[in-house]
Amino acid sequence: MKRTRGRAKVSILTAAGLAAALVAGCTPNTGQGVAPANVPDAYDITVWITDTLPDRVERMQAIAGEFTAETGLKAELIRVPEHEFNQTLTSSAAAGNLPDVIGAISLGNVRTLAASKYVNPEANAAVIKNLGEETWSRRSLELTRDRGRQLAVPAASWQQVLYYRKDLFAQAGLAAPTTYGHILAAAKKLHTPHLAGFVAANKAGQPFTQQSFEHIAQGNRCELVNAQGIITFDSPQCVGALGFYSNLLTNYSVPGIQDISSVRSDYFAGRAAMAIWPTFMLDDLAGLRSDARPSCLECKLDSGFLVRNTGVVAGIQGHGGAPPAHFGEISSWTVTNDSDVEQARKFVEYLLSDGYSKWLSAAPDERIPVRSGTAAQPSEYADTWRAMPVGVGKREPLGRFYSAEVLSILLEGVNDLSHWGILQGRGDLAGAAMTELPIAEAVGEVTAGTADPSTAASKAASTLRSILRSLN
């Protein structure tokens, strides 16, 4: 359905402005803010965007403008910050004013839309079919599907990864920390009073703690819930992952509470041999942020020392030969069920093809492509991503600082990527758990020594059961 907006050009509205418009649309006509019935449509489609930082909005404006030049279709862009998404969605749905396209949304928000039947699976599937399903990462499609229905079109990933000191590993003759066994062996051998073998978050009450633990736990087949809707966080796999994480942080790490800031600081200062952090650290590690730069002793003489001597591991393998896995997020675009389907589909197809590289380049460390190329040029987007500049202020190409091996690990990392609750159809549970944080509390208890892994896992599982009952 087309909407009358009054300006025949691409615009940027805020969620607050949208809410005001919705209120105006529900009040009697006072002569203000209501367009006459004979005003021609100004826009062909309306697009919500959840990346609302100014430089990213500017990039989307440019893409939308190029889309209009290419197709003649005008797109209205409305900024909906992530923290306002659910409220704006509820208000817009109640007013019968959903947009045609929504992006770039998290896996949790995709499931929220799908649960309310706001997505158009056929249109999303058509985008993927038209552009070539084989050009997408298989795992990204699995994470955005439910019983064969394509809930959204995956666009990019960010990942939690394990950073490690390649130079120290080489000197000690250690294998890359890709398994529980290799991680523990390295932590034991490299840990000294001046160097922590391993650092990661353990502060209760913080989502980053849950994400860091999930990065370790996924490789051990630890899940919140199974496909039958039964909470499984008190399983041997989860208890074992908690015990492994606790052992590392209790015996081979820095003492006390660790959080998102301290973990990065310890690694940057040369006080840690391994650290868990998202791919957002790529530009920081390269010294491209004035507020977060490596500060190790060697870094003072050679600003590139730490980035040259850092390796990354995406998927981690736990006990018992489980397949490698790790935590991460997929950003997706979806056509809604209240859309002008053909125009909306064309917009998403344009974004994932002609506009794709420009969209990725707004934040390459947060937007690792899940579509590597086209049928004719299978590595086109991956090759372009490798050369994209990153940084805040000063920007340099990723390939200047990171080896082809490191960038390949990140590009291929989406193939191991997992996310609690999504493949089991309970993304709502994962979202609620991230709000109430019983798992972060369990991590805090075991690393503080106030509970053993089994007790902490049972307590967290009990809370998750209560959450699940309320959701059901």
Buried (B, 14 or more C-beta within 10 A) or exposed (E): EBBBBEEEEBBBBBBEEBBEBBEEEEEEEEEEEEEEEEEEEBBBBBBBBBBBEEEBBEBBBBBBBBBBEEBEBBBBBBBBBEEBBBEBBEBBBEBEBBBBBBBBBBBBBBBBBBBEEBBBBEBBBBBBEBBBEEBBBEBBBBBBBBEEEBBBBBBBBBBBBBBBBBBBBEEEEBEBBBBBEBBBBBBBBBBEEEBBBBBBBBBBEBBBBBBBBBBBBBBBBBBBBEEEEEBBBBBBBBBBBBBBBBBBBBEBBBEEBBBBEBBBBBBBBBBBBBBBBBBBBBBBBBBBBEEBBBEBEBBEEEEBBBBEBBBBBBBBBBBEEBEBBBBBBBBBBBBBBBBBBBBBBBBBBBBBBEBBBBBBBBBBBBBBBBBBBBEEEBEBBBBBBBEBBBBEEEEBBBBEBBEEEBBEBBBBBBBBBBBBBBBBBBBBBBBBBBEBBBBBBBBBBBBBEEBBBBBBBBBBBBBBBEBBEEEE
